[in-house]
């Protein structure tokens, strides 16, 4: 049965190009992950603050190496798009920004991010999210980007608001973390915002 509308993006919109390296223009670079990033990602995931707001933990560098392999494969399969956020001069890992839950036909994806402990308070998440949103909406042609965070995660809410993701509502008891079910704020940006 045919759809009444054309897809917003067609297969190959992402996998038809090499995953780009995207400078923020203010000292950061979003770049594809490499196997050599595994020790740094493992170290980031030992942080109790990250563990409070994240549903995953990293038990070993080898495990993280498998994540990175999966992230690179996901680009080819257009399921997720994950970038390391690094210092433009030193290539030091400061965080991660990603498009998850990609739906090319609907032109939608969910933005996610985390920062290393030494990068917090420096605007890294906001700068990387702004750059990713601009690339996704303007260069690739996504129509809508969503961003969710635990209601109690005030720092993440500040990032969402600062980067132009309007608060649309609260998803009650939506995500299970180690300390129980969390209500989640739903923010979004649409093309033209």
Secondary structure, 3 states (H helix, E strand, C coil): CCCCCCCCCCCCCCCCCCCCCEECCCCEEEECCCHHHHHHHHHHCCCHHHHHHCCCCCCCHHHHHHHHHHHHHHHHHCCCEEEEEEECCCCCEEEEEEEEEEECCCCEEEEEEEECHHHCCCCHHHHHHHHHHHHHHHHHCCCEEEEEEECCCHHHHHHHHHCCCEEEEEEEEEEEECCEEEEEEEEEEECCC
